[in-house]
Amino acid sequence: MAATVSFDVTSTIDFQEVNNALNQARKEVAQRYDFKGATTDIALNEKENTLTLTADDDFKMNALWEIVQTRLVRRGVPVKNFKIPDSEPAAGGTVRRVIAIQQGIPIEAAREIVKFIKDRKLKKVQAAIQADQVRVSSPSKDDLQEAIHVLREHDFGIALQFGNYR
């Protein structure tokens, strides 16, 4: 009997890289002329997986998010996993935006990935949900390569990483 090979589909965020990107964004905001005298704050809560941005108004909020987003992309952090809501009023006439950071694959996205693989009718490729990741297995490495290829082409609303290939 042929041994099965498999890989894991995950969606993780490296919080050290996020922290580094936010430190770079804070430095840039402190040096920019359009933020002189403005109230801005960038706070990361790793326990609750949230990023809180505070600014004077919506215009500055959008500029602040643009700076943060640029720094995240430069550090290789997938911005797809940041769920951006609308700004809400905060104390002192400022606006706040609490951005949820998606760590791991949510169950509905995992179900969508499994259904997507089954709908592709790849030969003997099976997918199983394991906590916050999806394990894809098959007797053929070529079929697994094809599965990775079709998963990369489709947008599931989160950034996917493929690892543990064996």
Secondary structure, 3 states (H helix, E strand, C coil): CCCCEEEEEECCCCHHHHHHHHHHHHHHHHHCHHHCCCCCEEEEECCCCEEEEEECCHHHHHHHHHHHHHHHHHCCCCHHHEECCCCEECHHHCEEEEEEECCCCCHHHHHHHHHHHHHCCCCCCEEEEECCEEEEEECCHHHHHHHHHHHHHCCCCCCCEEECCC
